[in-house]
Amino acid sequence: MHTSPITKWDGATAYFTLANNNFAIWLMLLASIAFLIAIIWYGTHHETADFEKIKRRG
C-alpha cells in the first residue's frame, strides 16, 4: 500500500478548509439534508401526479 503520491503532509490542511469552521460544517450538513428532503418531496409529488393521470385514463 505504498502507492500514495503524497510524500509530505506539510500543507495538507489546505484540503480540509472547513475543518475549523463549525458554522460552515453545520451549514453544509443542513443544506444537504434540505436538498435530500427536497428531492424526496419532488419525487413523491411527481409520482403521485402521474398515478392520478393514469387513474383518470383508464
Secondary structure, DSSP 8 states (H G I E B T S, - for coil): ----S----TTGGGG-TTTT-HHHHHHHHHHHHHHHHHHHHHHHHHHHHHHHHHHHH-
